[in-house]
Amino acid sequence: MPASSGHSGQHGSLKPGTVQAWGANSGGQLGDGTTTNRLAPVPVTGLDRVTAIAGGGGGGYALRRDGTVWAWGTNNVGQLGDGTTSDRLTPVQVSGLNRVTAIAGGGSSGYAVRRDGTVWAWGNNSTGQLGDGTTTTSLIPVQVTGLDRVTAVAVHSYGAYALRRDGTVWAWGGNFQGQLGDGTTTNSLTPVQVSGLTRVTAIAGRGGSGYALRRDGTVWAWGDNFFGGLGDGTTDNSSAPVQVSGLSQVTAIAAGFVSGYAVRRDGTVWSWGTNDLGELGDGTTTTRLTPVQVSGLNRVTALAAGFENAYALRRDGTVWAWGANYAGQLGDGTTVNRLTPVQVSGLNHIAAIAAGFEAGYALR
C-alpha cells in the first residue's frame, strides 16, 4: 500500500475533542476515508467532542461526550458493533450503547463500561471473549455476565479484564497461558476473579498477559512470560499474579504484545520483555526480563503500546514513540525503526493516546 505523510501543518488549529491517527491503514484503521498508510498524523473523519479513545486489532474506538461509542476499520467478525460485517473507512456508531464511561479494543472485539457499572462486548467470541457464557459471535453489544460496579476494562488476545470499584480484577475468555490469572489454564466463558489482587487502581493487557497497578505503586503481572513480559526475572508463565521486579511509585501502566511499560511518579518510563525491534526504547535490541529505563523521556503522564512499539504522552502535550515503524506507526514521517523515542510529528496539546496493532491514536 502506498504511504503518505498525510496532512501537515494543520494540527495547531485542531479543536478539542478531535482524534488524530497514523500508521497502517489497509483496513481503514485510521478512519480518514482511505486505505493509505500515513507516516504522520491525520484527522479521523467526522469525530468531535471525544473524551476517550482505544485501539483494536484493525481499527479504533472513540467515546463521545454524549456517552455514545463510535468505531472504524476492519469489521470481518463484527468488531465495530454496528450490526454488519462491513469494513468502515470512517466512524460508525456502535449500536445501542449510551451512557458509556470507558472503552477498550481487542484484537477482534470491542468493550464498553456503562455508567451503571455493567460491561458490554461485541465481535469475535470464539474463545469466550464476550463473556456472555457463549461462544457465539455478536455483531452488536451483549452484556458481560455477572459484572457490576466496573470502572475500567482492558484486553488480552483471547478475552478481557475488568476492574471493579472494590479494587478487584476479573477476567474471561481464553486461558491458554494463564492470562485469566485465576491459578488455572482453563478457559472461562464468564468472568472469574484474578487471584490475590486487591486495591488495584489500573489494569492493562495485550497478547497473552495481564497487568495491574496497585494503590501502593507496585505492578503485578500474569500469563505468558516466554519473552520476559511478566518482568519478574524469569521466562516462566504464571497463572496467578507475580510482582514486576524493582518497580515502585508507579502511576500508569501499558501492555504491548509481549512487553510491559510503566510510568513512575518522577515521570520516567520503564519497560521489560521482548525487544527485537526496539520495543523497550533503551537503545538496544536486547530482551529484558526485568524493567529498564526508556531513554531520554521525562515528565510522562500516560502510555500506550501496540504490537511492537509504544507511545508516551508528556506533560507538555507532545507524543513520543519508539520500536517498529514499518507501517509508519511511530508517526515521525519515516518507516525507520527507532531504538529510542522520537517525537510524533505535529502533535501538541494532546490529552490522551491509544495504540492499535500497527497504528497510533491521539485525542486533543
C-alpha positions in Angstrom: 0.0 0.0 0.0 1.5 3.4 -0.9 2.4 5.5 2.1 1.7 9.2 2.6 2.7 11.7 5.2 -0.9 12.9 5.2 -1.8 16.4 6.2 0.8 18.6 7.8 0.9 22.0 9.4 -2.7 21.9 10.5 -2.5 20.4 14.0 -2.3 23.6 15.8 -5.8 24.6 14.7 -7.5 21.4 15.8 -10.4 21.7 18.1 -10.5 19.9 21.4 -12.2 16.5 21.3 -10.9 15.6 17.9 -8.8 12.5 17.1 -5.6 12.0 15.0 -4.3 8.7 13.7 -1.3 7.4 11.9 0.4 4.2 10.7 -1.1 1.1 8.9 -4.4 1.7 7.2 -5.1 -1.3 4.9 -8.4 -1.9 6.7 -9.4 1.7 7.3 -8.0 1.7 10.8 -7.1 5.4 10.6 -10.7 6.4 9.9 -9.7 9.1 7.3 -11.8 7.7 4.5 -8.9 6.0 2.7 -6.8 2.8 2.9 -3.5 4.7 2.6 -0.8 4.2 5.2 0.1 7.5 6.9 3.6 8.3 8.2 2.4 11.3 10.2 -1.0 12.0 11.9 -4.2 12.7 10.0 -7.6 13.6 11.4 -10.1 10.8 12.0 -13.1 11.9 9.9 -16.2 13.3 11.5 -15.4 12.9 15.1 -15.7 15.7 17.7 -16.5 16.0 21.4 -14.5 12.8 22.0 -13.5 12.1 25.6 -11.7 8.7 25.3 -10.1 6.6 22.6 -9.0 3.0 22.2 -7.2 1.0 19.5 -8.2 -2.5 18.4 -6.5 -5.1 16.2 -7.7 -3.5 13.0 -9.3 -0.2 13.9 -10.2 2.3 16.5 -12.9 3.3 19.0 -14.0 6.7 20.4 -16.2 7.6 23.3 -18.1 10.9 22.8 -19.2 13.3 25.4 -22.8 12.2 24.9 -21.9 8.6 26.0 -22.1 7.1 22.6 -19.3 4.9 21.1 -18.0 5.1 17.5 -15.8 2.7 15.7 -13.9 2.3 12.4 -11.7 -0.1 10.5 -11.8 -3.8 9.9 -15.2 -5.5 10.7 -15.0 -9.1 9.5 -16.4 -10.5 12.7 -18.5 -7.6 13.8 -15.9 -5.8 15.9 -17.3 -2.4 15.0 -20.6 -3.3 16.7 -22.8 -1.7 14.0 -24.7 -4.9 13.2 -22.8 -5.6 10.0 -19.5 -7.2 8.9 -18.7 -4.3 6.5 -15.3 -2.6 7.0 -15.7 1.2 7.6 -13.2 3.8 6.5 -14.9 6.4 8.7 -16.5 6.1 12.1 -19.9 4.5 12.6 -21.9 4.3 15.8 -21.8 1.2 17.9 -25.4 0.0 18.1 -27.5 0.5 21.2 -24.9 1.9 23.6 -25.3 5.0 25.7 -24.2 6.4 29.0 -20.7 4.8 28.4 -17.8 5.9 30.6 -14.9 3.7 29.4 -13.9 1.7 26.3 -11.3 -0.9 25.2 -10.5 -2.6 21.9 -9.3 -6.2 21.5 -7.9 -8.0 18.5 -11.3 -8.5 17.0 -13.7 -7.5 19.8 -14.8 -4.2 21.5 -15.8 -3.4 25.1 -17.6 -0.6 26.9 -18.4 0.2 30.5 -21.7 1.9 31.1 -22.5 4.4 33.9 -24.3 1.7 35.8 -21.1 -0.3 36.1 -22.1 -3.0 33.6 -19.8 -4.2 30.8 -20.8 -4.7 27.2 -18.9 -6.5 24.4 -19.2 -7.3 20.7 -17.4 -9.0 17.9 -15.4 -12.3 17.9 -16.4 -14.8 20.6 -14.6 -17.9 19.6 -12.9 -18.3 23.0 -15.5 -16.5 25.1 -14.1 -13.0 24.5 -17.6 -11.5 25.0 -18.0 -13.0 28.5 -21.7 -13.8 28.0 -21.5 -17.5 28.6 -21.4 -18.5 24.9 -19.0 -18.7 22.0 -21.4 -17.0 19.6 -20.0 -14.0 17.8 -22.2 -10.9 18.1 -22.4 -8.0 15.6 -24.0 -5.8 18.3 -23.1 -5.4 22.0 -24.1 -8.0 24.5 -23.8 -7.8 28.3 -20.9 -9.5 30.0 -22.3 -11.8 32.6 -22.3 -11.1 36.3 -20.3 -7.9 36.4 -21.3 -4.7 38.1 -19.5 -1.7 39.6 -16.9 -1.8 36.9 -14.7 1.3 36.3 -12.3 0.1 33.6 -11.7 -2.6 31.0 -8.6 -3.9 29.2 -8.0 -6.7 26.8 -5.8 -9.7 26.1 -5.5 -11.8 22.9 -8.4 -14.1 23.8 -10.6 -12.1 26.1 -10.7 -9.2 28.5 -10.2 -7.8 32.1 -12.4 -5.6 34.2 -11.5 -3.5 37.2 -14.3 -3.2 39.8 -14.8 -0.3 42.2 -13.7 -2.5 45.1 -10.2 -2.9 43.6 -10.6 -6.5 42.4 -9.8 -7.6 38.8 -12.0 -10.0 36.8 -11.1 -11.9 33.6 -12.7 -14.0 30.9 -12.0 -15.8 27.6 -9.1 -18.0 26.6 -6.6 -19.0 29.2 -4.0 -21.0 27.3 -1.1 -19.3 29.0 -2.7 -18.4 32.3 -3.9 -15.0 31.2 -7.0 -15.1 33.3 -4.8 -15.1 36.4 -7.1 -17.4 38.4 -4.5 -20.1 39.0 -5.6 -22.3 36.1 -5.2 -22.6 32.4 -8.9 -23.3 31.9 -10.9 -21.1 29.5 -13.9 -19.3 31.0 -16.9 -18.0 29.2 -17.9 -15.8 32.1 -15.8 -13.6 34.4 -13.6 -15.2 37.1 -11.6 -13.3 39.7 -7.9 -12.8 39.2 -6.2 -14.4 42.2 -4.9 -12.4 45.1 -5.2 -8.9 43.7 -6.7 -6.1 45.8 -6.5 -2.3 45.9 -5.9 -2.2 42.2 -6.2 1.2 40.5 -5.4 0.5 36.9 -5.3 -2.5 34.5 -3.7 -3.3 31.2 -3.4 -6.2 28.8 -2.5 -7.3 25.3 -1.2 -10.6 23.9 -1.2 -13.3 26.5 -0.6 -11.3 29.6 -2.4 -9.1 32.1 -1.1 -6.3 34.3 -2.4 -4.5 37.4 -1.2 -1.4 39.2 -1.9 -1.4 42.9 -2.5 1.6 45.2 0.9 1.1 46.7 2.6 1.8 43.4 3.6 -1.8 42.6 2.9 -3.6 39.4 1.7 -7.2 39.1 1.6 -9.4 36.0 0.4 -12.8 35.0 0.1 -15.1 31.9 2.6 -15.5 29.1 6.2 -15.0 30.0 8.2 -16.6 27.2 10.0 -13.3 26.4 10.0 -11.9 29.9 6.8 -10.0 29.6 6.0 -10.5 33.3 9.1 -8.7 34.4 9.9 -11.0 37.3 13.3 -12.1 36.1 12.2 -15.4 34.7 10.6 -16.8 31.5 8.1 -19.0 33.3 4.4 -18.5 32.6 2.4 -17.7 35.7 -1.4 -18.4 36.0 -1.5 -16.1 39.1 -0.1 -12.6 39.5 3.6 -12.1 40.3 5.3 -8.8 41.1 7.2 -7.0 38.4 10.7 -6.6 39.8 12.1 -3.4 41.1 9.2 -1.1 40.3 7.8 1.3 42.9 5.9 4.6 42.8 4.3 3.7 39.5 1.4 5.9 38.3 0.4 4.4 35.0 0.9 1.1 33.0 0.6 -0.2 29.5 0.9 -3.6 27.8 2.5 -4.4 24.5 2.1 -7.7 22.7 4.9 -9.3 24.7 6.3 -6.3 26.6 5.2 -4.2 29.6 5.5 -0.5 30.4 5.3 1.7 33.5 5.5 5.4 34.3 6.9 6.3 37.7 6.0 9.3 39.8 9.1 11.1 38.7 7.8 11.0 35.0 10.3 8.4 33.8 9.2 5.3 31.8 10.3 1.7 32.4 9.9 -1.3 30.2 10.5 -5.0 30.0 10.1 -8.1 27.8 10.9 -8.6 24.1 13.0 -6.0 22.3 13.7 -7.3 18.8 12.7 -4.1 17.1 13.5 -1.6 19.9 10.1 -2.0 21.8 11.8 -1.2 25.1 13.2 2.1 23.9 16.5 1.6 25.8 18.8 2.0 22.7 19.3 -1.8 22.3 17.5 -4.8 20.9 18.2 -6.9 24.0 15.3 -8.6 25.6 14.9 -7.7 29.3 13.5 -10.0 32.0 13.3 -7.0 34.4 12.5 -3.3 33.9 15.0 -1.0 32.2 14.6 2.8 31.7 13.3 4.1 28.4 16.0 6.5 27.2 15.5 10.3 27.3 11.9 10.5 28.5 10.7 12.6 31.4 7.5 14.3 32.6 5.5 11.5 31.1 1.9 11.1 32.2 0.5 8.3 30.1 1.5 5.3 27.9 0.1 3.2 25.1 1.6 0.2 23.4 0.9 -1.6 20.1 2.3 -4.8 18.6 6.0 -3.9 18.5 6.1 -0.3 19.5 5.0 2.1 22.2 3.9 5.7 22.8 4.3 8.2 25.7 2.4 11.3 26.4 4.4 14.1 28.0 3.1 16.8 30.4 3.7 19.4 27.6 1.1 17.6 25.4 3.6 16.1 22.9 3.7 12.4 22.0 6.8 10.3 21.6 7.2 6.8 20.1 9.7 4.0 19.7 10.1 0.5 18.3 8.8 -0.9 15.0 7.9 1.6 12.2 7.5 -0.4 9.0 3.9 1.0 8.5 4.7 4.4 9.9 3.3 3.6 13.3 5.8 5.9 15.0 4.3 8.9 13.2 7.6 10.6 12.6 7.3 10.8 8.8 9.6 7.8 8.2 9.4 4.0 8.2 12.7 3.7 10.2 12.6 1.6 13.4 13.7 3.6 16.4 15.5 2.1 19.4 14.9 5.3 21.4 11.9 7.7 21.5 11.2 10.1 18.6 8.5 12.8 18.6 5.3 12.1 16.7 5.1 14.8 14.1 2.9 17.8 14.5 1.0 16.9 17.7 0.6 19.2 20.6 -2.0 19.9 23.3 -2.7 16.1 23.3 -4.9 14.9 26.2 -4.8 11.1 25.7 -3.2 8.4 23.5 -4.0 4.9 22.3 -2.5 2.2 20.2 -3.8 -0.3 17.7 -2.0 -3.2 16.2 0.1 -1.1 13.9 -1.4 2.3 14.3 -1.4 5.2 16.8 -4.2 7.5 18.0 -4.2 10.8 19.8 -7.0 12.8 21.4 -6.8 16.5 21.6 
